[in-house]
């Protein structure tokens, strides 16, 4: 298979592959999906042929993203995504809790969204600073 990419497109593809592999494998410990690691390694290995040597390094004979790459802002993008997902899931769970955990139906969808939006507004103002667990 041959894919023709501009250097900018190739660089964006590296980001997509890294982010995807991070989401799939970063929490798996010893049970990583090796085939995704292999694809990431293969693509980052191509950096040497495209004058992007600073983005790749060898680790135990395998091409991996370099420290310069991983320290270059990609994890800030991942963290932004994680924060958004965290707050959205939390807002939905709290909204559904407030309603005694109903299944989401056409009839209650509007109320759930309204409650979620109120939680999201609060999270935007205060994060989780005002959340209190009562015992």
N, C-alpha and C positions, 0 to 999 in steps of 0.2 A: 504494500500500500504506500502511496506517495501522497503527501499533503503539502501543498505549497503555501508557506506563510511568510509574511514580512517579518523582519526582526522584532517589530513591536508586537505583532500578533503572536509570535513564538514566546515572547516574554510574558504576555498575558496568559497564554496556555500554561506556562510554568506555574503562574500564580494559581490558576484554576485547579491544576493537578495537585499542587501542594496543599491548598485549602481542602480539597476533597479528600485527600489521603489523611490529612490531619483530623478531619471530622470522623472518618471511618476508623482510624487506627490509634489515635492518641490516647484513648482510654482502655485499650484492649490488652495492655500488658504483653504477656507471652502468647496471646491468641490473636496476633495481628493477621490481617488479610495480606499474605505475602505477595499475591499477584498484584495488588495495588502498589505495594512497595517497589516491586519489580518495574512496573510501568513508570513510576516516579523516577526511579534510578535511571532507566533508559532515556527518558526525556532530559533529565538534568545532565546526563552524559553527553548529550548532543550540544550542550553549551560550549564545549571545547572547540567544536567545528564552526561555531558561529560567533567567535570573538566575544564570548560571554564567560570567560574563564573564572571571573570573580564570583560567579553564582554557584559554582560547583566545587566540591572537594572529594577526595577519596577517603573512605573509611573502611578498613579491612578489605580493600580491593573493590569496593562498591562505590559508584558515583552517588553522592548525596548532596542535598542543598548545603551550600557553604554557610558558615557563621555570618558572613557579610549579608547573604541573602536572608537568613532567618532573623537577623537583627535589623533588617532594612525596612520594617514597617508592616510586614505581612501579618504578624501576630496582633498588631493593633486592629487590623481589619477583621481578624477572627474574633477578637475580644468584643468588638462592636456588635458583630452578629450574635455572639453568645449572650451579651447583655440584653439585646432586643428580644431574643427568643425566651430568655429567662423571665423577663417582665411580662411578656405576652402569655406565657404558660401560667405564671403565677396569677395574673389578672383573671384568666379564664377559670382557673381552679377556685379562686376566692369567690368569683361571681357565681359559679355553680354551687359552691358550698353554701353561700347565702340563700340559695333557692332549694336546699336539700338535695343537691346532686341529681337534677333531672336529666334525662336524655335530652339532647338538643333536637327540637322539633320546629316546624314552621311557626307554631303558636308561641313558643317561648324564646325564639331566636332574638327578637328585638330587645327583650328585657335582658337577656344575657349580654348582648353587645353593649347596651346602655350601662350595665353594671361594670363590665370590663373597661369601658371608656372612663368611667369615674375612677376606677383603680389606676388605670394608666395615667390619668391626669395627676393623681396623687404621687405616683411613682416618679413622674417627670419633675414634680416639685421637690420631693423629699427622698427619692430612692426608697429604701426600706427603713429609714430612720424612725418612722412612726409606727412600724409594725410591732405589736406587743403580743407575746404569748401569755395567756392567762393559765394559771394552774388551779 
